[in-house]
Amino acid sequence: MLNRFLAVRLLPGQVVAIAAIVLILVGAGLLMLPFSTPPSVHLDWLDALFTATSAVCVTGLIVLDTPHDLTMFGQVIVLLLIQIGGLGYALMVTLILLMLGNRIGLRDRMMLAETLSTITMEGTVRFVKMVALVTFTLEGIGTLLLTLHFAGEMAWSHALYFGVFHSISAFNNAGFSLFSTSLASFQTDGFINLVITALVILGSIGFLVFQDVIDNIKGMRFRLQTHTKLVLIMTGILIVVGTAGIAMLEWANPATFQSLSVGDRLMTAYFHAVSRTSGFTTMDLGVARDATLYFLLLLMAIGGSPGSMSGGIKTTTVAIVGLTIWTILRRQVEVEVFHRRIPQDSVIRALCLTVLAFSIITVTTLILDYSESQPFLALMFEVTSSMGIVGMSLGDGAGRSLSALLTDFGKIMIIFSMLLGRFGPLMIGLFAMKKAAHKRYHYPEARVVIG
């Protein structure tokens, strides 16, 4: 039996998912240690598991008030889980192997290619080095800027700790904060808003974009790949549309925007349009209008870009779906963009992923609506946030996510949603990568009326 188990050849995506689950279990165990929480806080196994899952999946939903319910040791454990979970277990292992001077085998390269959503395995090790350099450089710059700003309000040692924590959390799109109200106390602070949103955007566009830009700079040319163009354009569109939508919907809401200046209203709207992938907030979403919450829900479902720290159905997926609809409306046959043709299998995968994502969100919400006593929209918002590994929540009124008010069954459902949001697209991609079996015959064509 043991020999059979050892002989099983796991797919690269399965290795990554299993490694993440092991990391979650280890993290939950560390969080349950006595010195991870203050003496007055009792942490049960489910809340520890929820917190570890949220950190590894870089979601940001919390059932514990991070600054008060966790000691510095517990907070550092969460931070390490965020960093490892964001970069990916396979990447961290590869970096260790590189430092030890070991060669990277074909199987390791396959696992890396799946983890990082690279198009091919060519130059994987070079790609890994770039990912590490970009990640630690941007996190370092973010730490420096935030530390200098926080130093005006607290001691330098605390400022450095807060700077490191929020820089890593922002770039990894995790949304964990050492402030009980997230970043609400910095709602009108332009510097904090600018630094955090810059880190979030850079962490959500994907490392394929970084690689393409770097290659163009090195080659002294300006010929970006179609993927890069789609990501940058869609990211810009989502930020502009998101900012305009949130601003219009909340402009006259006395509980959120009405007391703010015009500039602060636009800045708050911009912050939440960007934070659709990270979960940081600078206002109480619990008093936002239902229309605003549903609009944010749609933005969270879209999420970031492939090969990034963020989740969701991805910007490129939405772009392909939109291009497909436009192609059908124009009565064209092939989906084209930037004088390039989108392969039919990519179109089918984009449509399937979109339908699956919204179907799973709907079914999960319906199940929770039956088992929980919370409002339907609040539950759908929480489910979408967990599935898109975002972290935004309507809250429980005590600095935690709505998940803190759910039953044990509800929390388990959210845990599964986070895992599915993080590794589900990876597994779907593996199935889609399998070589299709071409039949040697075709059935007669059927005419089915559409619409």
Wavefront OBJ file of the C-alpha trace (Angstrom):
o trace
v 0.000 0.000 0.000
v 2.801 2.413 0.910
v 4.694 1.562 -2.275
v 1.566 2.304 -4.323
v 1.155 5.618 -2.556
v 4.778 6.578 -3.174
v 4.481 5.540 -6.815
v 1.647 7.978 -7.497
v 2.793 10.743 -9.829
v 1.054 13.934 -8.856
v 0.422 16.674 -11.366
v 2.309 19.946 -10.775
v -0.883 21.753 -9.786
v -1.742 19.015 -7.308
v 1.704 19.318 -5.738
v 1.229 23.060 -5.282
v -2.259 22.650 -3.781
v -1.148 19.890 -1.393
v 1.879 21.924 -0.317
v -0.394 24.901 0.384
v -2.754 22.754 2.470
v 0.200 21.461 4.500
v 1.369 25.045 4.989
v -2.119 26.015 6.154
v -2.197 23.188 8.692
v 1.259 24.118 9.990
v 0.238 27.770 10.193
v -2.961 26.903 12.067
v -0.931 24.829 14.512
v 1.465 27.719 15.148
v -1.428 30.133 15.678
v -2.859 27.822 18.339
v 0.326 28.037 20.407
v -0.215 29.881 23.724
v 2.102 32.748 22.822
v 0.318 33.462 19.508
v -2.628 35.077 21.297
v -2.993 37.184 24.462
v -4.047 35.280 27.624
v -7.539 36.773 27.410
v -8.155 35.379 23.896
v -9.276 31.789 23.363
v -8.545 30.620 19.818
v -10.311 27.439 18.734
v -9.048 25.193 15.939
v -11.577 26.380 13.342
v -10.712 30.060 13.771
v -6.998 29.194 13.602
v -7.606 27.177 10.420
v -9.688 30.012 8.943
v -6.970 32.596 9.684
v -4.184 30.412 8.265
v -6.215 29.687 5.118
v -6.983 33.371 4.636
v -3.279 34.231 4.987
v -1.918 31.506 2.691
v -4.609 32.222 0.087
v -3.844 35.970 0.551
v -7.542 36.650 1.055
v -7.703 38.907 4.095
v -11.021 37.779 5.581
v -10.550 37.697 9.347
v -12.380 36.126 12.252
v -9.820 37.625 14.637
v -8.992 41.284 15.208
v -5.364 41.035 14.043
v -3.854 43.834 16.193
v -5.691 42.834 19.397
v -6.410 39.098 19.189
v -2.912 38.132 18.051
v 0.425 38.824 19.730
v 3.401 40.003 17.708
v 4.424 36.347 17.315
v 0.988 35.493 15.907
v 1.069 38.518 13.603
v 4.508 37.513 12.269
v 3.186 33.996 11.585
v 0.340 35.527 9.571
v 2.820 37.754 7.710
v 5.055 34.786 6.817
v 2.032 32.816 5.603
v 1.053 35.777 3.419
v 4.537 36.070 1.912
v 4.907 32.357 1.215
v 1.343 32.045 0.009
v 1.700 35.055 -2.261
v 4.933 34.013 -3.896
v 3.869 30.408 -4.099
v 5.291 27.397 -2.354
v 6.959 26.105 -5.520
v 8.773 29.399 -6.053
v 10.116 29.460 -2.487
v 11.381 25.885 -2.789
v 13.063 26.707 -6.101
v 14.800 29.738 -4.628
v 16.185 27.552 -1.847
v 17.413 25.003 -4.402
v 19.052 27.767 -6.405
v 20.829 29.077 -3.322
v 22.094 25.565 -2.591
v 23.368 25.265 -6.146
v 21.102 22.382 -7.145
v 19.848 21.888 -10.678
v 16.165 22.349 -11.432
v 14.669 19.294 -13.094
v 11.958 19.112 -15.758
v 9.275 18.187 -13.196
v 10.213 21.177 -11.018
v 10.022 23.455 -14.060
v 6.555 22.111 -14.892
v 5.406 22.802 -11.346
v 6.796 26.338 -11.531
v 5.194 26.999 -14.900
v 1.788 26.013 -13.464
v 2.266 27.943 -10.224
v 3.355 31.143 -11.923
v 0.920 30.859 -14.855
v 3.759 31.189 -17.353
v 2.923 30.496 -20.976
v 5.885 28.139 -21.528
v 8.549 26.441 -19.418
v 11.327 28.153 -21.366
v 13.440 30.388 -19.142
v 11.546 29.380 -15.990
v 14.516 29.761 -13.656
v 15.322 33.203 -15.096
v 11.661 34.062 -14.619
v 11.785 32.936 -10.972
v 14.785 35.148 -10.278
v 12.930 38.092 -11.813
v 9.839 37.372 -9.671
v 11.913 37.315 -6.491
v 13.813 40.484 -7.415
v 10.673 42.427 -8.327
v 8.767 41.217 -5.258
v 11.406 42.025 -2.656
v 12.413 45.283 -4.355
v 8.864 46.655 -4.464
v 8.095 45.416 -0.956
v 11.325 47.078 0.219
v 10.427 50.397 -1.403
v 6.924 50.174 0.063
v 8.354 49.428 3.499
v 10.663 52.443 3.332
v 7.925 54.853 2.276
v 5.371 53.593 4.796
v 7.920 53.500 7.632
v 8.915 57.122 7.028
v 5.250 58.137 7.072
v 4.287 56.082 10.144
v 7.333 57.435 12.011
v 5.505 60.736 12.379
v 2.841 59.020 14.479
v 4.707 56.294 16.388
v 8.146 55.160 17.522
v 10.614 54.161 14.793
v 10.597 50.498 15.796
v 6.805 50.346 15.564
v 6.841 52.363 12.363
v 9.235 49.877 10.753
v 7.116 46.917 11.861
v 3.926 48.528 10.558
v 5.705 49.478 7.346
v 6.941 45.937 6.687
v 3.569 44.362 7.519
v 1.440 46.649 5.358
v 3.890 46.693 2.452
v 3.957 42.888 2.229
v 0.205 42.670 2.774
v -0.473 45.270 0.061
v 1.858 43.890 -2.622
v 0.560 40.362 -2.018
v -3.000 41.737 -2.213
v -3.710 40.145 1.178
v -5.582 42.979 2.888
v -4.466 42.118 6.439
v -3.900 45.224 8.557
v -2.553 46.073 11.996
v -5.370 48.601 12.373
v -8.728 47.259 13.570
v -10.628 49.368 11.039
v -8.296 48.475 8.154
v -7.068 51.823 6.747
v -10.172 53.883 7.614
v -8.100 56.265 9.754
v -6.100 57.158 6.620
v -9.134 57.839 4.414
v -8.021 61.405 3.638
v -4.271 60.688 3.777
v -3.164 61.016 0.168
v 0.313 59.561 0.770
v -0.934 56.310 2.340
v -3.634 55.983 -0.309
v -1.075 56.435 -3.097
v 1.528 54.009 -1.705
v -0.938 51.252 -0.814
v -2.807 51.440 -4.130
v 0.473 51.473 -6.079
v 1.603 48.300 -4.306
v -1.791 46.659 -4.846
v -1.817 47.479 -8.567
v 1.753 46.265 -9.082
v 0.930 43.063 -7.222
v -2.215 42.445 -9.266
v -1.014 42.908 -12.858
v 1.030 39.700 -12.927
v 4.716 38.929 -13.381
v 4.263 38.129 -17.070
v 3.702 41.852 -17.554
v 6.865 42.685 -15.616
v 8.859 40.223 -17.707
v 7.536 41.656 -20.970
v 8.263 45.238 -19.925
v 11.771 44.313 -18.744
v 12.480 42.486 -22.032
v 11.333 45.561 -23.982
v 13.563 47.837 -21.926
v 16.568 45.556 -22.377
v 15.925 45.234 -26.103
v 15.458 49.009 -26.487
v 12.119 48.481 -28.208
v 8.417 49.060 -27.571
v 6.566 45.973 -28.764
v 4.454 44.660 -25.898
v 2.806 41.253 -26.114
v -0.959 40.993 -26.599
v -1.308 39.619 -23.050
v 0.455 42.661 -21.582
v -1.668 45.083 -23.593
v -4.900 43.388 -22.506
v -3.852 43.363 -18.842
v -2.812 47.022 -18.761
v -5.861 48.246 -20.686
v -8.338 46.163 -18.661
v -6.694 47.186 -15.374
v -6.966 50.845 -16.372
v -10.586 50.445 -17.489
v -11.569 48.704 -14.249
v -9.923 51.394 -12.137
v -11.549 54.255 -14.070
v -14.983 52.622 -14.306
v -14.747 51.429 -10.694
v -13.812 54.876 -9.412
v -16.591 56.573 -11.391
v -19.180 53.952 -10.397
v -18.411 54.009 -6.675
v -18.264 57.808 -6.633
v -21.639 58.200 -8.342
v -23.367 55.561 -6.229
v -22.044 56.868 -2.895
v -21.785 60.596 -3.666
v -24.839 61.643 -1.665
v -24.720 58.909 0.981
v -24.593 60.735 4.361
v -23.066 57.673 6.042
v -20.039 57.529 3.733
v -19.239 60.309 1.231
v -21.420 63.305 1.969
v -19.203 64.731 4.719
v -16.058 64.477 2.557
v -14.622 67.049 0.183
v -14.825 66.409 -3.565
v -11.167 65.377 -3.681
v -11.542 62.990 -0.734
v -14.657 61.439 -2.279
v -12.804 60.721 -5.515
v -9.766 59.400 -3.610
v -11.933 57.062 -1.523
v -13.713 55.809 -4.636
v -10.373 55.276 -6.388
v -8.971 53.413 -3.382
v -11.826 50.911 -3.332
v -11.783 50.473 -7.102
v -8.128 49.452 -6.807
v -8.733 47.457 -3.635
v -11.140 45.137 -5.475
v -8.202 42.670 -5.439
v -6.732 43.322 -1.993
v -9.535 43.916 0.522
v -8.168 47.042 2.210
v -10.890 49.579 2.998
v -10.940 53.226 4.041
v -14.688 53.406 4.749
v -17.273 51.266 6.522
v -18.810 49.103 3.812
v -21.561 48.079 6.206
v -23.268 51.456 5.672
v -22.700 51.634 1.909
v -25.689 51.435 -0.426
v -26.794 48.074 -1.776
v -26.104 49.220 -5.333
v -22.519 50.094 -4.375
v -22.026 46.720 -2.703
v -23.279 44.853 -5.759
v -21.055 46.966 -8.007
v -18.060 46.162 -5.773
v -19.116 42.515 -5.830
v -18.786 42.469 -9.615
v -15.377 44.156 -9.442
v -14.186 41.590 -6.881
v -15.397 38.726 -9.064
v -13.221 40.007 -11.921
v -10.171 40.424 -9.682
v -6.610 40.785 -10.948
v -4.529 39.328 -13.764
v -2.978 35.890 -14.436
v 0.289 35.106 -12.694
v -0.298 37.729 -10.004
v -0.934 37.754 -6.271
v -4.657 38.369 -6.773
v -7.578 36.094 -7.592
v -10.899 36.413 -9.392
v -11.778 35.239 -12.882
v -8.983 37.543 -14.125
v -8.873 40.652 -16.297
v -7.832 38.774 -19.450
v -10.741 36.344 -19.067
v -13.225 39.219 -18.920
v -11.471 40.868 -21.868
v -11.821 37.730 -24.001
v -15.485 37.317 -23.012
v -16.148 40.949 -23.939
v -14.299 40.590 -27.244
v -16.275 37.419 -28.003
v -19.591 39.210 -27.426
v -18.439 42.094 -29.614
v -17.393 39.630 -32.336
v -20.817 37.937 -32.278
v -22.639 41.279 -32.389
v -20.626 42.227 -35.482
v -21.420 38.831 -37.047
v -17.732 37.982 -37.275
v -16.291 34.485 -36.932
v -12.892 34.927 -35.275
v -12.145 36.873 -32.088
v -9.423 39.415 -32.868
v -7.563 42.087 -30.912
v -4.489 44.194 -31.734
v -4.288 42.488 -35.157
v -4.012 39.110 -33.441
v -6.472 36.193 -33.392
v -7.541 34.723 -30.036
v -7.456 30.870 -30.222
v -10.853 29.182 -30.000
v -9.804 27.093 -26.972
v -8.957 30.313 -25.061
v -12.403 31.713 -25.904
v -14.136 28.527 -24.711
v -12.074 28.412 -21.514
v -12.820 32.066 -20.755
v -16.551 31.555 -21.212
v -16.548 28.339 -19.149
v -14.512 29.886 -16.326
v -16.822 32.898 -16.141
v -19.984 30.775 -16.061
v -18.468 28.390 -13.502
v -17.320 31.224 -11.246
v -20.689 32.958 -11.068
v -22.498 29.606 -10.759
v -20.355 28.552 -7.787
v -20.794 31.954 -6.132
v -24.566 31.682 -6.550
v -24.835 28.109 -5.272
v -22.562 28.785 -2.285
v -24.562 31.905 -1.402
v -27.845 29.984 -1.574
v -26.452 27.295 0.748
v -25.273 29.909 3.257
v -28.565 31.775 3.032
v -30.246 28.561 4.187
v -27.802 27.881 7.039
v -27.052 31.417 8.264
v -29.156 34.290 9.580
v -27.342 37.084 7.716
v -28.777 39.215 4.862
v -28.560 37.661 1.413
v -26.487 40.468 -0.166
v -24.043 40.421 2.763
v -23.557 36.667 2.313
v -23.084 36.973 -1.452
v -20.569 39.763 -0.847
v -18.632 37.535 1.598
v -18.710 34.546 -0.743
v -17.515 36.616 -3.715
v -14.781 38.126 -1.581
v -13.585 34.686 -0.502
v -13.879 33.161 -3.978
v -12.019 36.099 -5.495
v -9.507 35.951 -2.591
v -10.137 39.649 -1.964
v -10.943 40.145 1.716
v -13.531 42.937 1.590
v -16.395 42.349 3.992
v -19.368 44.149 5.485
v -17.866 43.314 8.890
v -19.278 42.237 12.210
v -19.070 45.633 13.881
v -16.003 44.692 15.920
v -13.173 44.989 13.390
v -13.626 41.501 11.959
v -15.179 40.131 8.783
v -18.773 38.988 8.544
v -17.394 35.437 8.642
v -16.856 35.887 12.381
v -20.658 35.848 12.801
v -21.170 32.683 10.771
v -21.757 29.237 12.221
v -19.006 26.623 12.090
v -20.597 25.255 8.917
v -20.590 28.746 7.390
v -16.912 29.253 8.235
v -16.026 25.905 6.674
v -17.889 26.908 3.519
v -15.893 30.152 3.348
v -12.646 28.206 3.893
v -13.490 25.947 0.955
v -14.405 29.025 -1.090
v -10.985 30.563 -0.423
v -9.206 27.342 -1.395
v -11.332 27.013 -4.513
v -10.702 30.621 -5.458
v -6.960 30.168 -5.073
v -6.452 26.736 -6.638
v -9.641 26.120 -8.620
v -8.501 28.003 -11.750
v -5.197 26.123 -11.560
v -6.989 22.770 -11.582
v -9.293 23.869 -14.403
v -6.223 24.900 -16.360
v -4.686 21.464 -15.864
v -7.761 19.754 -17.278
v -7.750 22.140 -20.213
v -4.073 21.394 -20.884
v -4.762 17.723 -21.514
v -4.524 16.807 -25.162
v -7.975 16.430 -26.647
v -8.888 13.112 -28.242
v -9.964 13.805 -31.814
v -12.782 11.601 -33.041
v -12.553 9.973 -36.454
v -16.216 10.653 -37.078
v -18.731 13.497 -36.721
v -22.438 13.403 -35.927
v -24.828 15.179 -38.284
v -25.102 18.894 -37.533
v -28.176 19.962 -35.521
v -30.028 23.231 -35.839
v -30.891 24.712 -32.442
v -32.703 28.014 -32.114
v -30.782 30.500 -29.937
v -32.448 33.499 -28.294
l 1 2 3 4 5 6 7 8 9 10 11 12 13 14 15 16 17 18 19 20 21 22 23 24 25 26 27 28 29 30 31 32 33 34 35 36 37 38 39 40 41 42 43 44 45 46 47 48 49 50 51 52 53 54 55 56 57 58 59 60 61 62 63 64 65 66 67 68 69 70 71 72 73 74 75 76 77 78 79 80 81 82 83 84 85 86 87 88 89 90 91 92 93 94 95 96 97 98 99 100 101 102 103 104 105 106 107 108 109 110 111 112 113 114 115 116 117 118 119 120 121 122 123 124 125 126 127 128 129 130 131 132 133 134 135 136 137 138 139 140 141 142 143 144 145 146 147 148 149 150 151 152 153 154 155 156 157 158 159 160 161 162 163 164 165 166 167 168 169 170 171 172 173 174 175 176 177 178 179 180 181 182 183 184 185 186 187 188 189 190 191 192 193 194 195 196 197 198 199 200 201 202 203 204 205 206 207 208 209 210 211 212 213 214 215 216 217 218 219 220 221 222 223 224 225 226 227 228 229 230 231 232 233 234 235 236 237 238 239 240 241 242 243 244 245 246 247 248 249 250 251 252 253 254 255 256 257 258 259 260 261 262 263 264 265 266 267 268 269 270 271 272 273 274 275 276 277 278 279 280 281 282 283 284 285 286 287 288 289 290 291 292 293 294 295 296 297 298 299 300 301 302 303 304 305 306 307 308 309 310 311 312 313 314 315 316 317 318 319 320 321 322 323 324 325 326 327 328 329 330 331 332 333 334 335 336 337 338 339 340 341 342 343 344 345 346 347 348 349 350 351 352 353 354 355 356 357 358 359 360 361 362 363 364 365 366 367 368 369 370 371 372 373 374 375 376 377 378 379 380 381 382 383 384 385 386 387 388 389 390 391 392 393 394 395 396 397 398 399 400 401 402 403 404 405 406 407 408 409 410 411 412 413 414 415 416 417 418 419 420 421 422 423 424 425 426 427 428 429 430 431 432 433 434 435 436 437 438 439 440 441 442 443 444 445 446 447 448 449 450 451
